[in-house]
Amino acid sequence: MQATVHTFDEQTRSGSVLLDDGRERPFDAEVFGQSALRHLRSGQRVSIEAAGEVVTRLRVVGIGPGERID
């Protein structure tokens, strides 16, 4: 699922994304830590996986093991 970074706090390494329908979903430092990313900026497009309203995976397509930019 695609989303846009809404907020990101460099100190806590947590933030939130906006789904394409406008719903906001938070992510915690653990999810960010598993992403292999070092920083996010507001407005950046990301791919996420979620269980209900909880973001469980955050990534940028093309970054990380096995990821390709198509």
Backbone hydrogen bonds, N-H to C=O, Kabsch-Sander energy under -0.5 kcal/mol:
donor,donor_aa,acceptor,acceptor_aa,energy
3,A,46,V,-2.4
4,T,18,L,-2.2
5,V,44,Q,-3.0
6,H,16,S,-2.7
7,T,16,S,-1.7
9,D,14,S,-2.9
10,E,8,F,-0.6
13,R,9,D,-2.5
14,S,9,D,-0.7
15,G,27,F,-2.2
16,S,7,T,-1.9
17,V,25,R,-2.8
18,L,4,T,-3.1
19,L,17,V,-0.5
19,L,23,R,-3.3
20,D,2,Q,-0.7
22,G,19,L,-2.3
25,R,17,V,-2.8
27,F,15,G,-2.7
32,F,28,D,-2.1
33,G,29,A,-2.9
34,Q,30,E,-1.6
35,S,32,F,-1.5
36,A,33,G,-0.7
37,L,32,F,-0.6
43,G,5,V,-3.0
44,Q,41,R,-2.1
46,V,3,A,-2.6
47,S,59,R,-3.2
48,I,1,M,-3.1
49,E,57,R,-2.0
51,A,54,V,-2.6
52,G,50,A,-0.6
54,V,51,A,-1.7
55,V,26,P,-1.1
55,V,53,E,-0.5
56,T,49,E,-2.9
57,R,49,E,-1.7
59,R,47,S,-2.4
61,V,59,R,-0.5
63,I,60,V,-2.2
67,E,64,G,-1.9
70,D,68,R,-0.7
